[in-house]
Amino acid sequence: MNHPLYASNDLRKKIEDYSYGLKDIIGRGFSSVVYRGTNDKTKEKVAVKVIDIRAIQGKPEKKMLDGEIEALKKLNHPNIMKCHDIFSTANNCYIITEFCNEGDL
């Protein structure tokens, strides 16, 4: 039986309509890793930010994550990175955004 977060290739993870290669890291943060991914339905390139919920232990970190998510949901401008989806599991929060390949944001 296939696990819902894993694609058939062991080097890729899948979350809903998106997948990303475990070797396709494009950035790291305190509690997160950002991967280059794909919308499997549209074939559009996306960025998949995987946040380790276990690393967010205190109220300040939780408040920062909640603030980031709320800001991404509200922002809608051609010059601001677009947020496609947000998913949560028991261990991780996944923020799926537009893939920007022009350097650091």
Jmol script that loads the backbone (N, CA, C; Angstrom):
load data "model"
ATOM      1  N   MET A   1       0.844  -1.188   0.000  1.00  0.00           N
ATOM      2  CA  MET A   1       0.000   0.000   0.000  1.00  0.00           C
ATOM      3  C   MET A   1       0.884   1.243   0.000  1.00  0.00           C
ATOM      4  N   ASN A   2       0.580   2.224  -0.837  1.00  0.00           N
ATOM      5  CA  ASN A   2       1.345   3.462  -0.900  1.00  0.00           C
ATOM      6  C   ASN A   2       0.927   4.411   0.199  1.00  0.00           C
ATOM      7  N   HIS A   3       1.906   5.036   0.809  1.00  0.00           N
ATOM      8  CA  HIS A   3       1.644   6.074   1.805  1.00  0.00           C
ATOM      9  C   HIS A   3       1.212   7.328   1.056  1.00  0.00           C
ATOM     10  N   PRO A   4       0.215   8.084   1.518  1.00  0.00           N
ATOM     11  CA  PRO A   4      -0.296   9.235   0.769  1.00  0.00           C
ATOM     12  C   PRO A   4       0.717  10.362   0.577  1.00  0.00           C
ATOM     13  N   LEU A   5       1.782  10.405   1.367  1.00  0.00           N
ATOM     14  CA  LEU A   5       2.768  11.472   1.210  1.00  0.00           C
ATOM     15  C   LEU A   5       3.933  11.079   0.323  1.00  0.00           C
ATOM     16  N   TYR A   6       3.989   9.827  -0.119  1.00  0.00           N
ATOM     17  CA  TYR A   6       5.114   9.376  -0.918  1.00  0.00           C
ATOM     18  C   TYR A   6       4.668   8.986  -2.319  1.00  0.00           C
ATOM     19  N   ALA A   7       5.404   9.454  -3.306  1.00  0.00           N
ATOM     20  CA  ALA A   7       5.162   9.040  -4.683  1.00  0.00           C
ATOM     21  C   ALA A   7       5.820   7.673  -4.872  1.00  0.00           C
ATOM     22  N   SER A   8       5.654   7.083  -6.043  1.00  0.00           N
ATOM     23  CA  SER A   8       6.206   5.758  -6.275  1.00  0.00           C
ATOM     24  C   SER A   8       7.733   5.770  -6.236  1.00  0.00           C
ATOM     25  N   ASN A   9       8.362   6.864  -6.587  1.00  0.00           N
ATOM     26  CA  ASN A   9       9.805   6.997  -6.516  1.00  0.00           C
ATOM     27  C   ASN A   9      10.165   7.422  -5.096  1.00  0.00           C
ATOM     28  N   ASP A  10      11.023   6.661  -4.420  1.00  0.00           N
ATOM     29  CA  ASP A  10      11.365   6.934  -3.024  1.00  0.00           C
ATOM     30  C   ASP A  10      12.024   8.294  -2.816  1.00  0.00           C
ATOM     31  N   LEU A  11      12.541   8.910  -3.864  1.00  0.00           N
ATOM     32  CA  LEU A  11      13.226  10.182  -3.719  1.00  0.00           C
ATOM     33  C   LEU A  11      12.280  11.368  -3.816  1.00  0.00           C
ATOM     34  N   ARG A  12      11.000  11.127  -3.996  1.00  0.00           N
ATOM     35  CA  ARG A  12      10.013  12.199  -4.083  1.00  0.00           C
ATOM     36  C   ARG A  12       8.949  12.016  -3.021  1.00  0.00           C
ATOM     37  N   LYS A  13       8.513  13.133  -2.465  1.00  0.00           N
ATOM     38  CA  LYS A  13       7.391  13.114  -1.528  1.00  0.00           C
ATOM     39  C   LYS A  13       6.217  13.791  -2.202  1.00  0.00           C
ATOM     40  N   LYS A  14       5.038  13.397  -1.800  1.00  0.00           N
ATOM     41  CA  LYS A  14       3.822  13.943  -2.393  1.00  0.00           C
ATOM     42  C   LYS A  14       2.924  14.461  -1.283  1.00  0.00           C
ATOM     43  N   ILE A  15       2.367  15.643  -1.503  1.00  0.00           N
ATOM     44  CA  ILE A  15       1.372  16.203  -0.592  1.00  0.00           C
ATOM     45  C   ILE A  15       0.250  16.766  -1.472  1.00  0.00           C
ATOM     46  N   GLU A  16      -0.905  16.135  -1.399  1.00  0.00           N
ATOM     47  CA  GLU A  16      -2.060  16.483  -2.245  1.00  0.00           C
ATOM     48  C   GLU A  16      -1.649  16.451  -3.722  1.00  0.00           C
ATOM     49  N   ASP A  17      -1.804  17.581  -4.458  1.00  0.00           N
ATOM     50  CA  ASP A  17      -1.502  17.624  -5.899  1.00  0.00           C
ATOM     51  C   ASP A  17      -0.059  18.020  -6.195  1.00  0.00           C
ATOM     52  N   TYR A  18       0.792  18.059  -5.192  1.00  0.00           N
ATOM     53  CA  TYR A  18       2.161  18.541  -5.349  1.00  0.00           C
ATOM     54  C   TYR A  18       3.150  17.444  -4.981  1.00  0.00           C
ATOM     55  N   SER A  19       4.330  17.507  -5.591  1.00  0.00           N
ATOM     56  CA  SER A  19       5.402  16.593  -5.215  1.00  0.00           C
ATOM     57  C   SER A  19       6.719  17.344  -5.287  1.00  0.00           C
ATOM     58  N   TYR A  20       7.706  16.818  -4.555  1.00  0.00           N
ATOM     59  CA  TYR A  20       9.025  17.450  -4.554  1.00  0.00           C
ATOM     60  C   TYR A  20      10.089  16.393  -4.327  1.00  0.00           C
ATOM     61  N   GLY A  21      11.255  16.644  -4.894  1.00  0.00           N
ATOM     62  CA  GLY A  21      12.381  15.732  -4.720  1.00  0.00           C
ATOM     63  C   GLY A  21      13.122  16.046  -3.441  1.00  0.00           C
ATOM     64  N   LEU A  22      13.450  15.014  -2.687  1.00  0.00           N
ATOM     65  CA  LEU A  22      14.144  15.211  -1.420  1.00  0.00           C
ATOM     66  C   LEU A  22      15.552  15.780  -1.614  1.00  0.00           C
ATOM     67  N   LYS A  23      16.079  15.688  -2.825  1.00  0.00           N
ATOM     68  CA  LYS A  23      17.402  16.250  -3.120  1.00  0.00           C
ATOM     69  C   LYS A  23      17.310  17.648  -3.724  1.00  0.00           C
ATOM     70  N   ASP A  24      16.094  18.140  -3.970  1.00  0.00           N
ATOM     71  CA  ASP A  24      15.902  19.429  -4.645  1.00  0.00           C
ATOM     72  C   ASP A  24      15.751  20.567  -3.648  1.00  0.00           C
ATOM     73  N   ILE A  25      16.666  20.671  -2.703  1.00  0.00           N
ATOM     74  CA  ILE A  25      16.614  21.720  -1.678  1.00  0.00           C
ATOM     75  C   ILE A  25      17.065  23.049  -2.291  1.00  0.00           C
ATOM     76  N   ILE A  26      16.250  24.080  -2.073  1.00  0.00           N
ATOM     77  CA  ILE A  26      16.616  25.418  -2.561  1.00  0.00           C
ATOM     78  C   ILE A  26      16.817  26.409  -1.422  1.00  0.00           C
ATOM     79  N   GLY A  27      16.551  25.996  -0.185  1.00  0.00           N
ATOM     80  CA  GLY A  27      16.772  26.873   0.955  1.00  0.00           C
ATOM     81  C   GLY A  27      16.498  26.171   2.265  1.00  0.00           C
ATOM     82  N   ARG A  28      17.034  26.753   3.336  1.00  0.00           N
ATOM     83  CA  ARG A  28      16.833  26.214   4.688  1.00  0.00           C
ATOM     84  C   ARG A  28      16.595  27.352   5.652  1.00  0.00           C
ATOM     85  N   GLY A  29      15.851  27.068   6.690  1.00  0.00           N
ATOM     86  CA  GLY A  29      15.611  28.026   7.759  1.00  0.00           C
ATOM     87  C   GLY A  29      15.729  27.334   9.096  1.00  0.00           C
ATOM     88  N   PHE A  30      15.371  28.039  10.152  1.00  0.00           N
ATOM     89  CA  PHE A  30      15.455  27.514  11.519  1.00  0.00           C
ATOM     90  C   PHE A  30      14.685  26.208  11.665  1.00  0.00           C
ATOM     91  N   SER A  31      13.479  26.182  11.187  1.00  0.00           N
ATOM     92  CA  SER A  31      12.629  24.999  11.368  1.00  0.00           C
ATOM     93  C   SER A  31      12.084  24.471  10.049  1.00  0.00           C
ATOM     94  N   SER A  32      12.688  24.885   8.929  1.00  0.00           N
ATOM     95  CA  SER A  32      12.108  24.505   7.647  1.00  0.00           C
ATOM     96  C   SER A  32      13.173  24.221   6.593  1.00  0.00           C
ATOM     97  N   VAL A  33      12.720  23.519   5.568  1.00  0.00           N
ATOM     98  CA  VAL A  33      13.513  23.282   4.366  1.00  0.00           C
ATOM     99  C   VAL A  33      12.599  23.608   3.195  1.00  0.00           C
ATOM    100  N   VAL A  34      13.138  24.295   2.187  1.00  0.00           N
ATOM    101  CA  VAL A  34      12.364  24.643   1.002  1.00  0.00           C
ATOM    102  C   VAL A  34      12.884  23.816  -0.168  1.00  0.00           C
ATOM    103  N   TYR A  35      11.954  23.184  -0.864  1.00  0.00           N
ATOM    104  CA  TYR A  35      12.284  22.315  -1.994  1.00  0.00           C
ATOM    105  C   TYR A  35      11.675  22.868  -3.278  1.00  0.00           C
ATOM    106  N   ARG A  36      12.343  22.588  -4.391  1.00  0.00           N
ATOM    107  CA  ARG A  36      11.738  22.852  -5.703  1.00  0.00           C
ATOM    108  C   ARG A  36      10.782  21.696  -5.963  1.00  0.00           C
ATOM    109  N   GLY A  37       9.542  22.028  -6.287  1.00  0.00           N
ATOM    110  CA  GLY A  37       8.530  21.003  -6.493  1.00  0.00           C
ATOM    111  C   GLY A  37       7.734  21.233  -7.757  1.00  0.00           C
ATOM    112  N   THR A  38       6.695  20.448  -7.909  1.00  0.00           N
ATOM    113  CA  THR A  38       5.846  20.489  -9.102  1.00  0.00           C
ATOM    114  C   THR A  38       4.394  20.321  -8.705  1.00  0.00           C
ATOM    115  N   ASN A  39       3.526  21.092  -9.350  1.00  0.00           N
ATOM    116  CA  ASN A  39       2.097  20.821  -9.281  1.00  0.00           C
ATOM    117  C   ASN A  39       1.873  19.677 -10.261  1.00  0.00           C
ATOM    118  N   ASP A  40       1.538  18.501  -9.774  1.00  0.00           N
ATOM    119  CA  ASP A  40       1.451  17.322 -10.622  1.00  0.00           C
ATOM    120  C   ASP A  40       0.318  17.387 -11.640  1.00  0.00           C
ATOM    121  N   LYS A  41      -0.687  18.204 -11.390  1.00  0.00           N
ATOM    122  CA  LYS A  41      -1.792  18.346 -12.347  1.00  0.00           C
ATOM    123  C   LYS A  41      -1.432  19.303 -13.482  1.00  0.00           C
ATOM    124  N   THR A  42      -0.827  20.446 -13.138  1.00  0.00           N
ATOM    125  CA  THR A  42      -0.545  21.475 -14.157  1.00  0.00           C
ATOM    126  C   THR A  42       0.892  21.459 -14.650  1.00  0.00           C
ATOM    127  N   LYS A  43       1.765  20.731 -13.961  1.00  0.00           N
ATOM    128  CA  LYS A  43       3.208  20.655 -14.248  1.00  0.00           C
ATOM    129  C   LYS A  43       3.929  21.976 -13.959  1.00  0.00           C
ATOM    130  N   GLU A  44       3.264  22.904 -13.281  1.00  0.00           N
ATOM    131  CA  GLU A  44       3.878  24.175 -12.896  1.00  0.00           C
ATOM    132  C   GLU A  44       4.915  23.924 -11.799  1.00  0.00           C
ATOM    133  N   LYS A  45       6.064  24.623 -11.903  1.00  0.00           N
ATOM    134  CA  LYS A  45       7.070  24.536 -10.842  1.00  0.00           C
ATOM    135  C   LYS A  45       6.592  25.352  -9.651  1.00  0.00           C
ATOM    136  N   VAL A  46       6.824  24.820  -8.457  1.00  0.00           N
ATOM    137  CA  VAL A  46       6.433  25.485  -7.218  1.00  0.00           C
ATOM    138  C   VAL A  46       7.573  25.349  -6.213  1.00  0.00           C
ATOM    139  N   ALA A  47       7.485  26.125  -5.141  1.00  0.00           N
ATOM    140  CA  ALA A  47       8.363  25.949  -3.994  1.00  0.00           C
ATOM    141  C   ALA A  47       7.535  25.314  -2.890  1.00  0.00           C
ATOM    142  N   VAL A  48       8.106  24.323  -2.224  1.00  0.00           N
ATOM    143  CA  VAL A  48       7.421  23.624  -1.146  1.00  0.00           C
ATOM    144  C   VAL A  48       8.229  23.855   0.131  1.00  0.00           C
ATOM    145  N   LYS A  49       7.689  24.659   1.023  1.00  0.00           N
ATOM    146  CA  LYS A  49       8.338  24.913   2.306  1.00  0.00           C
ATOM    147  C   LYS A  49       7.789  23.917   3.306  1.00  0.00           C
ATOM    148  N   VAL A  50       8.669  23.077   3.840  1.00  0.00           N
ATOM    149  CA  VAL A  50       8.282  22.050   4.799  1.00  0.00           C
ATOM    150  C   VAL A  50       8.764  22.501   6.171  1.00  0.00           C
ATOM    151  N   ILE A  51       7.820  22.788   7.046  1.00  0.00           N
ATOM    152  CA  ILE A  51       8.133  23.279   8.384  1.00  0.00           C
ATOM    153  C   ILE A  51       7.938  22.151   9.380  1.00  0.00           C
ATOM    154  N   ASP A  52       8.980  21.856  10.133  1.00  0.00           N
ATOM    155  CA  ASP A  52       8.942  20.814  11.151  1.00  0.00           C
ATOM    156  C   ASP A  52       8.211  21.357  12.377  1.00  0.00           C
ATOM    157  N   ILE A  53       7.017  20.868  12.614  1.00  0.00           N
ATOM    158  CA  ILE A  53       6.186  21.341  13.720  1.00  0.00           C
ATOM    159  C   ILE A  53       6.882  21.112  15.066  1.00  0.00           C
ATOM    160  N   ARG A  54       7.661  20.043  15.169  1.00  0.00           N
ATOM    161  CA  ARG A  54       8.348  19.748  16.434  1.00  0.00           C
ATOM    162  C   ARG A  54       9.364  20.824  16.799  1.00  0.00           C
ATOM    163  N   ALA A  55       9.887  21.543  15.812  1.00  0.00           N
ATOM    164  CA  ALA A  55      10.867  22.599  16.079  1.00  0.00           C
ATOM    165  C   ALA A  55      10.191  23.875  16.584  1.00  0.00           C
ATOM    166  N   ILE A  56       8.885  23.948  16.426  1.00  0.00           N
ATOM    167  CA  ILE A  56       8.133  25.134  16.865  1.00  0.00           C
ATOM    168  C   ILE A  56       7.513  24.800  18.216  1.00  0.00           C
ATOM    169  N   GLN A  57       8.281  25.024  19.260  1.00  0.00           N
ATOM    170  CA  GLN A  57       7.853  24.607  20.587  1.00  0.00           C
ATOM    171  C   GLN A  57       7.275  25.741  21.415  1.00  0.00           C
ATOM    172  N   GLY A  58       7.716  26.966  21.187  1.00  0.00           N
ATOM    173  CA  GLY A  58       7.264  28.067  22.023  1.00  0.00           C
ATOM    174  C   GLY A  58       6.214  28.923  21.352  1.00  0.00           C
ATOM    175  N   LYS A  59       5.593  29.758  22.147  1.00  0.00           N
ATOM    176  CA  LYS A  59       4.567  30.656  21.626  1.00  0.00           C
ATOM    177  C   LYS A  59       5.116  31.632  20.595  1.00  0.00           C
ATOM    178  N   PRO A  60       6.329  32.205  20.763  1.00  0.00           N
ATOM    179  CA  PRO A  60       6.826  33.135  19.740  1.00  0.00           C
ATOM    180  C   PRO A  60       6.983  32.486  18.368  1.00  0.00           C
ATOM    181  N   GLU A  61       7.498  31.250  18.336  1.00  0.00           N
ATOM    182  CA  GLU A  61       7.677  30.558  17.057  1.00  0.00           C
ATOM    183  C   GLU A  61       6.332  30.230  16.416  1.00  0.00           C
ATOM    184  N   LYS A  62       5.383  29.785  17.228  1.00  0.00           N
ATOM    185  CA  LYS A  62       4.034  29.474  16.719  1.00  0.00           C
ATOM    186  C   LYS A  62       3.364  30.736  16.193  1.00  0.00           C
ATOM    187  N   LYS A  63       3.541  31.838  16.908  1.00  0.00           N
ATOM    188  CA  LYS A  63       2.948  33.108  16.481  1.00  0.00           C
ATOM    189  C   LYS A  63       3.570  33.577  15.158  1.00  0.00           C
ATOM    190  N   MET A  64       4.883  33.376  15.014  1.00  0.00           N
ATOM    191  CA  MET A  64       5.545  33.755  13.759  1.00  0.00           C
ATOM    192  C   MET A  64       5.018  32.923  12.590  1.00  0.00           C
ATOM    193  N   LEU A  65       4.854  31.625  12.791  1.00  0.00           N
ATOM    194  CA  LEU A  65       4.333  30.761  11.735  1.00  0.00           C
ATOM    195  C   LEU A  65       2.910  31.158  11.377  1.00  0.00           C
ATOM    196  N   ASP A  66       2.065  31.367  12.377  1.00  0.00           N
ATOM    197  CA  ASP A  66       0.687  31.784  12.117  1.00  0.00           C
ATOM    198  C   ASP A  66       0.649  33.111  11.369  1.00  0.00           C
ATOM    199  N   GLY A  67       1.540  34.049  11.745  1.00  0.00           N
ATOM    200  CA  GLY A  67       1.613  35.345  11.065  1.00  0.00           C
ATOM    201  C   GLY A  67       2.049  35.205   9.619  1.00  0.00           C
ATOM    202  N   GLU A  68       3.025  34.336   9.370  1.00  0.00           N
ATOM    203  CA  GLU A  68       3.478  34.099   7.990  1.00  0.00           C
ATOM    204  C   GLU A  68       2.349  33.538   7.143  1.00  0.00           C
ATOM    205  N   ILE A  69       1.625  32.582   7.696  1.00  0.00           N
ATOM    206  CA  ILE A  69       0.524  31.964   6.947  1.00  0.00           C
ATOM    207  C   ILE A  69      -0.577  32.978   6.671  1.00  0.00           C
ATOM    208  N   GLU A  70      -0.953  33.761   7.660  1.00  0.00           N
ATOM    209  CA  GLU A  70      -1.998  34.772   7.469  1.00  0.00           C
ATOM    210  C   GLU A  70      -1.580  35.809   6.427  1.00  0.00           C
ATOM    211  N   ALA A  71      -0.331  36.257   6.478  1.00  0.00           N
ATOM    212  CA  ALA A  71       0.154  37.229   5.504  1.00  0.00           C
ATOM    213  C   ALA A  71       0.126  36.651   4.093  1.00  0.00           C
ATOM    214  N   LEU A  72       0.593  35.420   3.942  1.00  0.00           N
ATOM    215  CA  LEU A  72       0.595  34.795   2.615  1.00  0.00           C
ATOM    216  C   LEU A  72      -0.814  34.639   2.055  1.00  0.00           C
ATOM    217  N   LYS A  73      -1.772  34.324   2.922  1.00  0.00           N
ATOM    218  CA  LYS A  73      -3.161  34.175   2.473  1.00  0.00           C
ATOM    219  C   LYS A  73      -3.753  35.496   1.996  1.00  0.00           C
ATOM    220  N   LYS A  74      -3.352  36.601   2.616  1.00  0.00           N
ATOM    221  CA  LYS A  74      -3.941  37.910   2.308  1.00  0.00           C
ATOM    222  C   LYS A  74      -3.278  38.625   1.146  1.00  0.00           C
ATOM    223  N   LEU A  75      -1.986  38.380   0.928  1.00  0.00           N
ATOM    224  CA  LEU A  75      -1.251  39.130  -0.087  1.00  0.00           C
ATOM    225  C   LEU A  75      -1.628  38.669  -1.486  1.00  0.00           C
ATOM    226  N   ASN A  76      -1.900  39.641  -2.347  1.00  0.00           N
ATOM    227  CA  ASN A  76      -2.227  39.337  -3.733  1.00  0.00           C
ATOM    228  C   ASN A  76      -1.763  40.510  -4.589  1.00  0.00           C
ATOM    229  N   HIS A  77      -0.566  40.395  -5.141  1.00  0.00           N
ATOM    230  CA  HIS A  77       0.017  41.468  -5.937  1.00  0.00           C
ATOM    231  C   HIS A  77       0.983  40.842  -6.933  1.00  0.00           C
ATOM    232  N   PRO A  78       1.077  41.381  -8.148  1.00  0.00           N
ATOM    233  CA  PRO A  78       1.967  40.784  -9.156  1.00  0.00           C
ATOM    234  C   PRO A  78       3.437  40.757  -8.744  1.00  0.00           C
ATOM    235  N   ASN A  79       3.852  41.636  -7.835  1.00  0.00           N
ATOM    236  CA  ASN A  79       5.255  41.691  -7.421  1.00  0.00           C
ATOM    237  C   ASN A  79       5.529  40.951  -6.114  1.00  0.00           C
ATOM    238  N   ILE A  80       4.552  40.191  -5.627  1.00  0.00           N
ATOM    239  CA  ILE A  80       4.714  39.428  -4.391  1.00  0.00           C
ATOM    240  C   ILE A  80       4.479  37.956  -4.705  1.00  0.00           C
ATOM    241  N   MET A  81       5.346  37.118  -4.163  1.00  0.00           N
ATOM    242  CA  MET A  81       5.254  35.679  -4.360  1.00  0.00           C
ATOM    243  C   MET A  81       3.856  35.179  -3.989  1.00  0.00           C
ATOM    244  N   LYS A  82       3.260  34.396  -4.868  1.00  0.00           N
ATOM    245  CA  LYS A  82       1.906  33.891  -4.667  1.00  0.00           C
ATOM    246  C   LYS A  82       1.917  32.598  -3.857  1.00  0.00           C
ATOM    247  N   CYS A  83       1.009  32.510  -2.909  1.00  0.00           N
ATOM    248  CA  CYS A  83       0.816  31.286  -2.123  1.00  0.00           C
ATOM    249  C   CYS A  83      -0.281  30.463  -2.789  1.00  0.00           C
ATOM    250  N   HIS A  84       0.037  29.224  -3.149  1.00  0.00           N
ATOM    251  CA  HIS A  84      -0.939  28.348  -3.806  1.00  0.00           C
ATOM    252  C   HIS A  84      -1.781  27.567  -2.802  1.00  0.00           C
ATOM    253  N   ASP A  85      -1.117  26.965  -1.808  1.00  0.00           N
ATOM    254  CA  ASP A  85      -1.819  26.096  -0.860  1.00  0.00           C
ATOM    255  C   ASP A  85      -1.038  25.996   0.443  1.00  0.00           C
ATOM    256  N   ILE A  86      -1.736  25.590   1.487  1.00  0.00           N
ATOM    257  CA  ILE A  86      -1.124  25.322   2.783  1.00  0.00           C
ATOM    258  C   ILE A  86      -1.759  24.044   3.322  1.00  0.00           C
ATOM    259  N   PHE A  87      -0.910  23.119   3.763  1.00  0.00           N
ATOM    260  CA  PHE A  87      -1.375  21.844   4.299  1.00  0.00           C
ATOM    261  C   PHE A  87      -0.676  21.592   5.630  1.00  0.00           C
ATOM    262  N   SER A  88      -1.343  20.878   6.507  1.00  0.00           N
ATOM    263  CA  SER A  88      -0.746  20.496   7.785  1.00  0.00           C
ATOM    264  C   SER A  88      -0.959  19.019   8.031  1.00  0.00           C
ATOM    265  N   THR A  89       0.069  18.393   8.585  1.00  0.00           N
ATOM    266  CA  THR A  89      -0.024  17.014   9.051  1.00  0.00           C
ATOM    267  C   THR A  89       0.389  17.031  10.521  1.00  0.00           C
ATOM    268  N   ALA A  90       0.456  15.879  11.139  1.00  0.00           N
ATOM    269  CA  ALA A  90       0.845  15.812  12.550  1.00  0.00           C
ATOM    270  C   ALA A  90       2.262  16.318  12.771  1.00  0.00           C
ATOM    271  N   ASN A  91       3.149  16.141  11.784  1.00  0.00           N
ATOM    272  CA  ASN A  91       4.554  16.496  11.960  1.00  0.00           C
ATOM    273  C   ASN A  91       4.994  17.748  11.214  1.00  0.00           C
ATOM    274  N   ASN A  92       4.306  18.099  10.143  1.00  0.00           N
ATOM    275  CA  ASN A  92       4.770  19.176   9.276  1.00  0.00           C
ATOM    276  C   ASN A  92       3.663  20.119   8.845  1.00  0.00           C
ATOM    277  N   CYS A  93       4.082  21.321   8.508  1.00  0.00           N
ATOM    278  CA  CYS A  93       3.227  22.284   7.815  1.00  0.00           C
ATOM    279  C   CYS A  93       3.868  22.492   6.450  1.00  0.00           C
ATOM    280  N   TYR A  94       3.088  22.435   5.391  1.00  0.00           N
ATOM    281  CA  TYR A  94       3.581  22.588   4.025  1.00  0.00           C
ATOM    282  C   TYR A  94       3.003  23.874   3.444  1.00  0.00           C
ATOM    283  N   ILE A  95       3.874  24.771   3.024  1.00  0.00           N
ATOM    284  CA  ILE A  95       3.441  26.005   2.369  1.00  0.00           C
ATOM    285  C   ILE A  95       3.899  25.912   0.920  1.00  0.00           C
ATOM    286  N   ILE A  96       2.933  25.884   0.002  1.00  0.00           N
ATOM    287  CA  ILE A  96       3.212  25.757  -1.424  1.00  0.00           C
ATOM    288  C   ILE A  96       3.099  27.150  -2.046  1.00  0.00           C
ATOM    289  N   THR A  97       4.200  27.631  -2.620  1.00  0.00           N
ATOM    290  CA  THR A  97       4.206  28.968  -3.214  1.00  0.00           C
ATOM    291  C   THR A  97       4.714  28.918  -4.644  1.00  0.00           C
ATOM    292  N   GLU A  98       4.564  30.045  -5.276  1.00  0.00           N
ATOM    293  CA  GLU A  98       5.140  30.257  -6.602  1.00  0.00           C
ATOM    294  C   GLU A  98       6.638  30.009  -6.516  1.00  0.00           C
ATOM    295  N   PHE A  99       7.204  29.382  -7.548  1.00  0.00           N
ATOM    296  CA  PHE A  99       8.647  29.158  -7.597  1.00  0.00           C
ATOM    297  C   PHE A  99       9.308  30.390  -8.207  1.00  0.00           C
ATOM    298  N   CYS A 100      10.221  30.983  -7.471  1.00  0.00           N
ATOM    299  CA  CYS A 100      10.947  32.170  -7.931  1.00  0.00           C
ATOM    300  C   CYS A 100      12.409  31.775  -8.071  1.00  0.00           C
ATOM    301  N   ASN A 101      12.944  31.865  -9.270  1.00  0.00           N
ATOM    302  CA  ASN A 101      14.322  31.422  -9.493  1.00  0.00           C
ATOM    303  C   ASN A 101      15.281  32.583  -9.761  1.00  0.00           C
ATOM    304  N   GLU A 102      14.978  33.728  -9.230  1.00  0.00           N
ATOM    305  CA  GLU A 102      15.818  34.905  -9.460  1.00  0.00           C
ATOM    306  C   GLU A 102      16.685  35.241  -8.248  1.00  0.00           C
ATOM    307  N   GLY A 103      17.001  34.261  -7.400  1.00  0.00           N
ATOM    308  CA  GLY A 103      17.840  34.513  -6.224  1.00  0.00           C
ATOM    309  C   GLY A 103      17.037  34.501  -4.945  1.00  0.00           C
ATOM    310  N   ASP A 104      17.661  34.924  -3.858  1.00  0.00           N
ATOM    311  CA  ASP A 104      16.993  34.946  -2.552  1.00  0.00           C
ATOM    312  C   ASP A 104      15.862  35.955  -2.539  1.00  0.00           C
ATOM    313  N   LEU A 105      14.825  35.612  -1.772  1.00  0.00           N
ATOM    314  CA  LEU A 105      13.686  36.521  -1.630  1.00  0.00           C
ATOM    315  C   LEU A 105      13.858  37.365  -0.399  1.00  0.00           C
TER     316      LEU A 105
END
end "model"
wireframe off; spacefill off
backbone 0.3
color backbone group
